[in-house]
Every structure is written in structure tokens, then in C-alpha cells.
Amino acid sequence: MQHGARNHAGGCSSSYARSTNDGHMMVTECKPDIDNDTGMIRYTDAHGNEQQSNKNDVKQMLKIN
């Protein structure tokens, strides 16, 4: 469980694709952090912005490279 924003300045070796229950697809820079206490997923989007979403809204998450 990760609290607070992660620093991805060093880059990540893998990206992840997430599909949501409403049909949206998002690509993240690194593996998202899942906070089971709050039910939120924290991630860095393809533009380098820190984002978060409710894990109940995510249908599937796949490592893509």
C-alpha cells in the first residue's frame, strides 16, 4: 500500500493498460499503486500527470510491456 505520490523520474520498465467498467481505456507509465484502505488506485498517466480513480471502476489491468 502506497500513500502519497510516487516519484517516477527514473522511469519505469513496464506500462499498464486499464479498462474501466464504462468502456474507457487508459495507459499508465508504471504499475499503479492500489490503496486497499481507501479503495483508490494512484497512477501516472501517459502525459506524466498523477491521477487516481476508484478501484471498483476498473474492470481489468494488464501489463503491456
PDB file of N, CA, C and O in Angstrom:
ATOM      1  N   MET A   1       0.848  -1.169   0.000  1.00  0.00           N
ATOM      2  CA  MET A   1       0.000   0.000   0.000  1.00  0.00           C
ATOM      3  C   MET A   1       0.888   1.224   0.000  1.00  0.00           C
ATOM      4  O   MET A   1       1.832   1.315   0.784  1.00  0.00           O
ATOM      5  N   GLN A   2       0.589   2.155  -0.870  1.00  0.00           N
ATOM      6  CA  GLN A   2       1.408   3.349  -1.038  1.00  0.00           C
ATOM      7  C   GLN A   2       0.569   4.575  -0.717  1.00  0.00           C
ATOM      8  O   GLN A   2      -0.523   4.740  -1.261  1.00  0.00           O
ATOM      9  N   HIS A   3       1.068   5.434   0.157  1.00  0.00           N
ATOM     10  CA  HIS A   3       0.398   6.694   0.470  1.00  0.00           C
ATOM     11  C   HIS A   3       1.241   7.820  -0.094  1.00  0.00           C
ATOM     12  O   HIS A   3       2.460   7.820   0.083  1.00  0.00           O
ATOM     13  N   GLY A   4       0.625   8.778  -0.767  1.00  0.00           N
ATOM     14  CA  GLY A   4       1.348   9.894  -1.355  1.00  0.00           C
ATOM     15  C   GLY A   4       1.774   9.578  -2.773  1.00  0.00           C
ATOM     16  O   GLY A   4       1.709   8.430  -3.211  1.00  0.00           O
ATOM     17  N   ALA A   5       2.208  10.594  -3.484  1.00  0.00           N
ATOM     18  CA  ALA A   5       2.597  10.443  -4.879  1.00  0.00           C
ATOM     19  C   ALA A   5       3.969   9.785  -4.974  1.00  0.00           C
ATOM     20  O   ALA A   5       4.845  10.017  -4.141  1.00  0.00           O
ATOM     21  N   ARG A   6       4.136   8.967  -5.995  1.00  0.00           N
ATOM     22  CA  ARG A   6       5.425   8.336  -6.249  1.00  0.00           C
ATOM     23  C   ARG A   6       6.220   9.203  -7.195  1.00  0.00           C
ATOM     24  O   ARG A   6       5.650   9.923  -8.016  1.00  0.00           O
ATOM     25  N   ASN A   7       7.520   9.139  -7.086  1.00  0.00           N
ATOM     26  CA  ASN A   7       8.395   9.869  -7.984  1.00  0.00           C
ATOM     27  C   ASN A   7       8.861   8.908  -9.067  1.00  0.00           C
ATOM     28  O   ASN A   7       9.565   7.939  -8.784  1.00  0.00           O
ATOM     29  N   HIS A   8       8.467   9.176 -10.308  1.00  0.00           N
ATOM     30  CA  HIS A   8       8.817   8.303 -11.424  1.00  0.00           C
ATOM     31  C   HIS A   8       9.919   8.899 -12.286  1.00  0.00           C
ATOM     32  O   HIS A   8      10.041   8.540 -13.457  1.00  0.00           O
ATOM     33  N   ALA A   9      10.719   9.798 -11.736  1.00  0.00           N
ATOM     34  CA  ALA A   9      11.747  10.475 -12.514  1.00  0.00           C
ATOM     35  C   ALA A   9      12.731   9.497 -13.142  1.00  0.00           C
ATOM     36  O   ALA A   9      13.287   9.780 -14.204  1.00  0.00           O
ATOM     37  N   GLY A  10      12.953   8.356 -12.505  1.00  0.00           N
ATOM     38  CA  GLY A  10      13.875   7.374 -13.034  1.00  0.00           C
ATOM     39  C   GLY A  10      13.287   6.535 -14.138  1.00  0.00           C
ATOM     40  O   GLY A  10      14.014   5.771 -14.774  1.00  0.00           O
ATOM     41  N   GLY A  11      11.991   6.646 -14.393  1.00  0.00           N
ATOM     42  CA  GLY A  11      11.327   5.868 -15.421  1.00  0.00           C
ATOM     43  C   GLY A  11      10.933   4.495 -14.912  1.00  0.00           C
ATOM     44  O   GLY A  11      11.363   4.056 -13.845  1.00  0.00           O
ATOM     45  N   CYS A  12      10.122   3.844 -15.685  1.00  0.00           N
ATOM     46  CA  CYS A  12       9.637   2.515 -15.325  1.00  0.00           C
ATOM     47  C   CYS A  12       9.905   1.562 -16.478  1.00  0.00           C
ATOM     48  O   CYS A  12       9.977   1.973 -17.636  1.00  0.00           O
ATOM     49  N   SER A  13      10.047   0.312 -16.154  1.00  0.00           N
ATOM     50  CA  SER A  13      10.318  -0.666 -17.194  1.00  0.00           C
ATOM     51  C   SER A  13       9.035  -1.184 -17.830  1.00  0.00           C
ATOM     52  O   SER A  13       9.088  -1.786 -18.903  1.00  0.00           O
ATOM     53  N   SER A  14       7.894  -0.969 -17.205  1.00  0.00           N
ATOM     54  CA  SER A  14       6.635  -1.501 -17.728  1.00  0.00           C
ATOM     55  C   SER A  14       5.529  -0.464 -17.693  1.00  0.00           C
ATOM     56  O   SER A  14       5.468   0.374 -16.793  1.00  0.00           O
ATOM     57  N   SER A  15       4.655  -0.535 -18.692  1.00  0.00           N
ATOM     58  CA  SER A  15       3.442   0.269 -18.725  1.00  0.00           C
ATOM     59  C   SER A  15       2.265  -0.676 -18.522  1.00  0.00           C
ATOM     60  O   SER A  15       2.371  -1.881 -18.752  1.00  0.00           O
ATOM     61  N   TYR A  16       1.152  -0.117 -18.092  1.00  0.00           N
ATOM     62  CA  TYR A  16      -0.047  -0.902 -17.842  1.00  0.00           C
ATOM     63  C   TYR A  16      -1.232  -0.267 -18.544  1.00  0.00           C
ATOM     64  O   TYR A  16      -1.352   0.957 -18.591  1.00  0.00           O
ATOM     65  N   ALA A  17      -2.108  -1.100 -19.091  1.00  0.00           N
ATOM     66  CA  ALA A  17      -3.364  -0.645 -19.683  1.00  0.00           C
ATOM     67  C   ALA A  17      -4.483  -1.028 -18.732  1.00  0.00           C
ATOM     68  O   ALA A  17      -4.522  -2.140 -18.205  1.00  0.00           O
ATOM     69  N   ARG A  18      -5.404  -0.073 -18.520  1.00  0.00           N
ATOM     70  CA  ARG A  18      -6.547  -0.334 -17.643  1.00  0.00           C
ATOM     71  C   ARG A  18      -7.815  -0.082 -18.428  1.00  0.00           C
ATOM     72  O   ARG A  18      -7.938   0.929 -19.119  1.00  0.00           O
ATOM     73  N   SER A  19      -8.752  -0.996 -18.321  1.00  0.00           N
ATOM     74  CA  SER A  19     -10.065  -0.752 -18.902  1.00  0.00           C
ATOM     75  C   SER A  19     -11.041  -0.543 -17.750  1.00  0.00           C
ATOM     76  O   SER A  19     -10.977  -1.216 -16.722  1.00  0.00           O
ATOM     77  N   THR A  20     -11.947   0.411 -17.954  1.00  0.00           N
ATOM     78  CA  THR A  20     -12.918   0.737 -16.916  1.00  0.00           C
ATOM     79  C   THR A  20     -14.252   0.073 -17.217  1.00  0.00           C
ATOM     80  O   THR A  20     -14.491  -0.377 -18.338  1.00  0.00           O
ATOM     81  N   ASN A  21     -15.105   0.016 -16.228  1.00  0.00           N
ATOM     82  CA  ASN A  21     -16.420  -0.603 -16.389  1.00  0.00           C
ATOM     83  C   ASN A  21     -17.278   0.115 -17.423  1.00  0.00           C
ATOM     84  O   ASN A  21     -18.182  -0.485 -18.005  1.00  0.00           O
ATOM     85  N   ASP A  22     -16.996   1.416 -17.658  1.00  0.00           N
ATOM     86  CA  ASP A  22     -17.779   2.163 -18.646  1.00  0.00           C
ATOM     87  C   ASP A  22     -17.126   2.180 -20.030  1.00  0.00           C
ATOM     88  O   ASP A  22     -17.553   2.938 -20.901  1.00  0.00           O
ATOM     89  N   GLY A  23     -16.085   1.342 -20.246  1.00  0.00           N
ATOM     90  CA  GLY A  23     -15.508   1.160 -21.570  1.00  0.00           C
ATOM     91  C   GLY A  23     -14.304   2.010 -21.922  1.00  0.00           C
ATOM     92  O   GLY A  23     -13.817   1.908 -23.048  1.00  0.00           O
ATOM     93  N   HIS A  24     -13.800   2.836 -21.033  1.00  0.00           N
ATOM     94  CA  HIS A  24     -12.618   3.649 -21.314  1.00  0.00           C
ATOM     95  C   HIS A  24     -11.349   2.815 -21.140  1.00  0.00           C
ATOM     96  O   HIS A  24     -11.302   1.893 -20.326  1.00  0.00           O
ATOM     97  N   MET A  25     -10.319   3.159 -21.923  1.00  0.00           N
ATOM     98  CA  MET A  25      -9.020   2.501 -21.818  1.00  0.00           C
ATOM     99  C   MET A  25      -7.990   3.567 -21.483  1.00  0.00           C
ATOM    100  O   MET A  25      -7.964   4.624 -22.114  1.00  0.00           O
ATOM    101  N   MET A  26      -7.135   3.300 -20.489  1.00  0.00           N
ATOM    102  CA  MET A  26      -6.093   4.225 -20.079  1.00  0.00           C
ATOM    103  C   MET A  26      -4.764   3.487 -20.015  1.00  0.00           C
ATOM    104  O   MET A  26      -4.712   2.322 -19.621  1.00  0.00           O
ATOM    105  N   VAL A  27      -3.702   4.162 -20.400  1.00  0.00           N
ATOM    106  CA  VAL A  27      -2.351   3.608 -20.296  1.00  0.00           C
ATOM    107  C   VAL A  27      -1.622   4.377 -19.211  1.00  0.00           C
ATOM    108  O   VAL A  27      -1.652   5.607 -19.182  1.00  0.00           O
ATOM    109  N   THR A  28      -0.968   3.648 -18.321  1.00  0.00           N
ATOM    110  CA  THR A  28      -0.218   4.268 -17.238  1.00  0.00           C
ATOM    111  C   THR A  28       1.273   4.063 -17.469  1.00  0.00           C
ATOM    112  O   THR A  28       1.692   3.090 -18.096  1.00  0.00           O
ATOM    113  N   GLU A  29       2.061   4.994 -16.954  1.00  0.00           N
ATOM    114  CA  GLU A  29       3.513   4.989 -17.125  1.00  0.00           C
ATOM    115  C   GLU A  29       4.165   3.836 -16.352  1.00  0.00           C
ATOM    116  O   GLU A  29       5.127   3.241 -16.837  1.00  0.00           O
ATOM    117  N   CYS A  30       3.667   3.521 -15.183  1.00  0.00           N
ATOM    118  CA  CYS A  30       4.213   2.479 -14.309  1.00  0.00           C
ATOM    119  C   CYS A  30       3.055   1.673 -13.721  1.00  0.00           C
ATOM    120  O   CYS A  30       1.886   1.980 -13.953  1.00  0.00           O
ATOM    121  N   LYS A  31       3.397   0.657 -12.971  1.00  0.00           N
ATOM    122  CA  LYS A  31       2.350  -0.111 -12.308  1.00  0.00           C
ATOM    123  C   LYS A  31       1.625   0.784 -11.304  1.00  0.00           C
ATOM    124  O   LYS A  31       2.263   1.409 -10.456  1.00  0.00           O
ATOM    125  N   PRO A  32       0.291   0.849 -11.396  1.00  0.00           N
ATOM    126  CA  PRO A  32      -0.476   1.676 -10.462  1.00  0.00           C
ATOM    127  C   PRO A  32      -0.363   1.161  -9.030  1.00  0.00           C
ATOM    128  O   PRO A  32      -0.182  -0.035  -8.802  1.00  0.00           O
ATOM    129  N   ASP A  33      -0.473   2.082  -8.064  1.00  0.00           N
ATOM    130  CA  ASP A  33      -0.498   1.740  -6.641  1.00  0.00           C
ATOM    131  C   ASP A  33      -1.950   1.594  -6.225  1.00  0.00           C
ATOM    132  O   ASP A  33      -2.765   2.476  -6.493  1.00  0.00           O
ATOM    133  N   ILE A  34      -2.281   0.487  -5.569  1.00  0.00           N
ATOM    134  CA  ILE A  34      -3.642   0.265  -5.069  1.00  0.00           C
ATOM    135  C   ILE A  34      -3.631   0.432  -3.563  1.00  0.00           C
ATOM    136  O   ILE A  34      -2.920  -0.282  -2.856  1.00  0.00           O
ATOM    137  N   ASP A  35      -4.425   1.382  -3.067  1.00  0.00           N
ATOM    138  CA  ASP A  35      -4.568   1.614  -1.635  1.00  0.00           C
ATOM    139  C   ASP A  35      -5.848   0.921  -1.179  1.00  0.00           C
ATOM    140  O   ASP A  35      -6.948   1.438  -1.374  1.00  0.00           O
ATOM    141  N   ASN A  36      -5.694  -0.242  -0.575  1.00  0.00           N
ATOM    142  CA  ASN A  36      -6.861  -1.018  -0.155  1.00  0.00           C
ATOM    143  C   ASN A  36      -7.644  -0.360   0.974  1.00  0.00           C
ATOM    144  O   ASN A  36      -8.823  -0.660   1.164  1.00  0.00           O
ATOM    145  N   ASP A  37      -7.006   0.532   1.723  1.00  0.00           N
ATOM    146  CA  ASP A  37      -7.715   1.239   2.795  1.00  0.00           C
ATOM    147  C   ASP A  37      -8.720   2.236   2.233  1.00  0.00           C
ATOM    148  O   ASP A  37      -9.827   2.366   2.756  1.00  0.00           O
ATOM    149  N   THR A  38      -8.340   2.941   1.170  1.00  0.00           N
ATOM    150  CA  THR A  38      -9.222   3.959   0.592  1.00  0.00           C
ATOM    151  C   THR A  38      -9.976   3.466  -0.638  1.00  0.00           C
ATOM    152  O   THR A  38     -10.968   4.075  -1.038  1.00  0.00           O
ATOM    153  N   GLY A  39      -9.517   2.365  -1.244  1.00  0.00           N
ATOM    154  CA  GLY A  39     -10.141   1.862  -2.462  1.00  0.00           C
ATOM    155  C   GLY A  39      -9.752   2.636  -3.704  1.00  0.00           C
ATOM    156  O   GLY A  39     -10.425   2.546  -4.731  1.00  0.00           O
ATOM    157  N   MET A  40      -8.658   3.404  -3.620  1.00  0.00           N
ATOM    158  CA  MET A  40      -8.234   4.219  -4.746  1.00  0.00           C
ATOM    159  C   MET A  40      -6.981   3.639  -5.407  1.00  0.00           C
ATOM    160  O   MET A  40      -6.134   3.032  -4.751  1.00  0.00           O
ATOM    161  N   ILE A  41      -6.889   3.841  -6.715  1.00  0.00           N
ATOM    162  CA  ILE A  41      -5.721   3.464  -7.500  1.00  0.00           C
ATOM    163  C   ILE A  41      -5.013   4.755  -7.889  1.00  0.00           C
ATOM    164  O   ILE A  41      -5.627   5.651  -8.468  1.00  0.00           O
ATOM    165  N   ARG A  42      -3.731   4.853  -7.577  1.00  0.00           N
ATOM    166  CA  ARG A  42      -2.925   6.018  -7.953  1.00  0.00           C
ATOM    167  C   ARG A  42      -2.019   5.610  -9.098  1.00  0.00           C
ATOM    168  O   ARG A  42      -1.425   4.532  -9.080  1.00  0.00           O
ATOM    169  N   TYR A  43      -1.913   6.491 -10.111  1.00  0.00           N
ATOM    170  CA  TYR A  43      -1.099   6.184 -11.269  1.00  0.00           C
ATOM    171  C   TYR A  43      -0.629   7.469 -11.946  1.00  0.00           C
ATOM    172  O   TYR A  43      -1.159   8.551 -11.694  1.00  0.00           O
ATOM    173  N   THR A  44       0.367   7.328 -12.802  1.00  0.00           N
ATOM    174  CA  THR A  44       0.841   8.426 -13.628  1.00  0.00           C
ATOM    175  C   THR A  44       0.347   8.158 -15.038  1.00  0.00           C
ATOM    176  O   THR A  44       0.628   7.104 -15.609  1.00  0.00           O
ATOM    177  N   ASP A  45      -0.395   9.116 -15.606  1.00  0.00           N
ATOM    178  CA  ASP A  45      -0.952   8.907 -16.939  1.00  0.00           C
ATOM    179  C   ASP A  45       0.118   9.096 -18.019  1.00  0.00           C
ATOM    180  O   ASP A  45       1.268   9.406 -17.708  1.00  0.00           O
ATOM    181  N   ALA A  46      -0.260   8.910 -19.278  1.00  0.00           N
ATOM    182  CA  ALA A  46       0.677   8.985 -20.400  1.00  0.00           C
ATOM    183  C   ALA A  46       1.279  10.370 -20.571  1.00  0.00           C
ATOM    184  O   ALA A  46       2.298  10.511 -21.246  1.00  0.00           O
ATOM    185  N   HIS A  47       0.675  11.401 -19.977  1.00  0.00           N
ATOM    186  CA  HIS A  47       1.179  12.767 -20.055  1.00  0.00           C
ATOM    187  C   HIS A  47       2.039  13.140 -18.848  1.00  0.00           C
ATOM    188  O   HIS A  47       2.487  14.282 -18.736  1.00  0.00           O
ATOM    189  N   GLY A  48       2.276  12.171 -17.933  1.00  0.00           N
ATOM    190  CA  GLY A  48       3.102  12.416 -16.759  1.00  0.00           C
ATOM    191  C   GLY A  48       2.373  13.026 -15.574  1.00  0.00           C
ATOM    192  O   GLY A  48       3.010  13.452 -14.610  1.00  0.00           O
ATOM    193  N   ASN A  49       1.036  13.076 -15.631  1.00  0.00           N
ATOM    194  CA  ASN A  49       0.238  13.656 -14.541  1.00  0.00           C
ATOM    195  C   ASN A  49      -0.194  12.584 -13.554  1.00  0.00           C
ATOM    196  O   ASN A  49      -0.640  11.506 -13.949  1.00  0.00           O
ATOM    197  N   GLU A  50      -0.059  12.888 -12.256  1.00  0.00           N
ATOM    198  CA  GLU A  50      -0.541  11.978 -11.212  1.00  0.00           C
ATOM    199  C   GLU A  50      -2.065  11.986 -11.203  1.00  0.00           C
ATOM    200  O   GLU A  50      -2.684  13.051 -11.183  1.00  0.00           O
ATOM    201  N   GLN A  51      -2.669  10.803 -11.216  1.00  0.00           N
ATOM    202  CA  GLN A  51      -4.125  10.652 -11.234  1.00  0.00           C
ATOM    203  C   GLN A  51      -4.517   9.603 -10.192  1.00  0.00           C
ATOM    204  O   GLN A  51      -3.672   8.864  -9.687  1.00  0.00           O
ATOM    205  N   GLN A  52      -5.802   9.554  -9.884  1.00  0.00           N
ATOM    206  CA  GLN A  52      -6.318   8.472  -9.057  1.00  0.00           C
ATOM    207  C   GLN A  52      -7.754   8.177  -9.459  1.00  0.00           C
ATOM    208  O   GLN A  52      -8.472   9.053  -9.941  1.00  0.00           O
ATOM    209  N   SER A  53      -8.156   6.936  -9.252  1.00  0.00           N
ATOM    210  CA  SER A  53      -9.522   6.524  -9.541  1.00  0.00           C
ATOM    211  C   SER A  53      -9.917   5.424  -8.564  1.00  0.00           C
ATOM    212  O   SER A  53      -9.065   4.808  -7.924  1.00  0.00           O
ATOM    213  N   ASN A  54     -11.198   5.193  -8.464  1.00  0.00           N
ATOM    214  CA  ASN A  54     -11.716   4.173  -7.576  1.00  0.00           C
ATOM    215  C   ASN A  54     -11.461   2.799  -8.185  1.00  0.00           C
ATOM    216  O   ASN A  54     -11.763   2.577  -9.358  1.00  0.00           O
ATOM    217  N   LYS A  55     -10.908   1.875  -7.403  1.00  0.00           N
ATOM    218  CA  LYS A  55     -10.586   0.552  -7.948  1.00  0.00           C
ATOM    219  C   LYS A  55     -11.837  -0.211  -8.376  1.00  0.00           C
ATOM    220  O   LYS A  55     -11.741  -1.119  -9.202  1.00  0.00           O
ATOM    221  N   ASN A  56     -13.007   0.133  -7.838  1.00  0.00           N
ATOM    222  CA  ASN A  56     -14.246  -0.526  -8.245  1.00  0.00           C
ATOM    223  C   ASN A  56     -14.658  -0.142  -9.663  1.00  0.00           C
ATOM    224  O   ASN A  56     -15.486  -0.821 -10.270  1.00  0.00           O
ATOM    225  N   ASP A  57     -14.088   0.941 -10.197  1.00  0.00           N
ATOM    226  CA  ASP A  57     -14.390   1.380 -11.561  1.00  0.00           C
ATOM    227  C   ASP A  57     -13.514   0.688 -12.605  1.00  0.00           C
ATOM    228  O   ASP A  57     -13.751   0.839 -13.803  1.00  0.00           O
ATOM    229  N   VAL A  58     -12.511  -0.064 -12.167  1.00  0.00           N
ATOM    230  CA  VAL A  58     -11.574  -0.717 -13.081  1.00  0.00           C
ATOM    231  C   VAL A  58     -12.008  -2.151 -13.324  1.00  0.00           C
ATOM    232  O   VAL A  58     -12.164  -2.943 -12.395  1.00  0.00           O
ATOM    233  N   LYS A  59     -12.198  -2.463 -14.599  1.00  0.00           N
ATOM    234  CA  LYS A  59     -12.615  -3.819 -14.984  1.00  0.00           C
ATOM    235  C   LYS A  59     -11.407  -4.750 -15.107  1.00  0.00           C
ATOM    236  O   LYS A  59     -11.443  -5.898 -14.664  1.00  0.00           O
ATOM    237  N   GLN A  60     -10.317  -4.221 -15.729  1.00  0.00           N
ATOM    238  CA  GLN A  60      -9.150  -5.051 -15.986  1.00  0.00           C
ATOM    239  C   GLN A  60      -7.915  -4.178 -16.028  1.00  0.00           C
ATOM    240  O   GLN A  60      -7.983  -3.021 -16.443  1.00  0.00           O
ATOM    241  N   MET A  61      -6.769  -4.730 -15.596  1.00  0.00           N
ATOM    242  CA  MET A  61      -5.483  -4.049 -15.654  1.00  0.00           C
ATOM    243  C   MET A  61      -4.451  -5.039 -16.172  1.00  0.00           C
ATOM    244  O   MET A  61      -4.275  -6.117 -15.605  1.00  0.00           O
ATOM    245  N   LEU A  62      -3.761  -4.667 -17.265  1.00  0.00           N
ATOM    246  CA  LEU A  62      -2.799  -5.566 -17.903  1.00  0.00           C
ATOM    247  C   LEU A  62      -1.451  -4.898 -18.098  1.00  0.00           C
ATOM    248  O   LEU A  62      -1.381  -3.725 -18.468  1.00  0.00           O
ATOM    249  N   LYS A  63      -0.381  -5.640 -17.851  1.00  0.00           N
ATOM    250  CA  LYS A  63       0.973  -5.179 -18.148  1.00  0.00           C
ATOM    251  C   LYS A  63       1.148  -5.261 -19.666  1.00  0.00           C
ATOM    252  O   LYS A  63       0.878  -6.304 -20.261  1.00  0.00           O
ATOM    253  N   ILE A  64       1.599  -4.164 -20.300  1.00  0.00           N
ATOM    254  CA  ILE A  64       1.676  -4.179 -21.768  1.00  0.00           C
ATOM    255  C   ILE A  64       3.100  -4.178 -22.311  1.00  0.00           C
ATOM    256  O   ILE A  64       3.286  -4.365 -23.513  1.00  0.00           O
ATOM    257  N   ASN A  65       4.109  -3.976 -21.473  1.00  0.00           N
ATOM    258  CA  ASN A  65       5.497  -4.116 -21.947  1.00  0.00           C
ATOM    259  C   ASN A  65       6.436  -4.297 -20.791  1.00  0.00           C
ATOM    260  O   ASN A  65       7.644  -4.431 -20.991  1.00  0.00           O
TER     261      ASN A  65
END
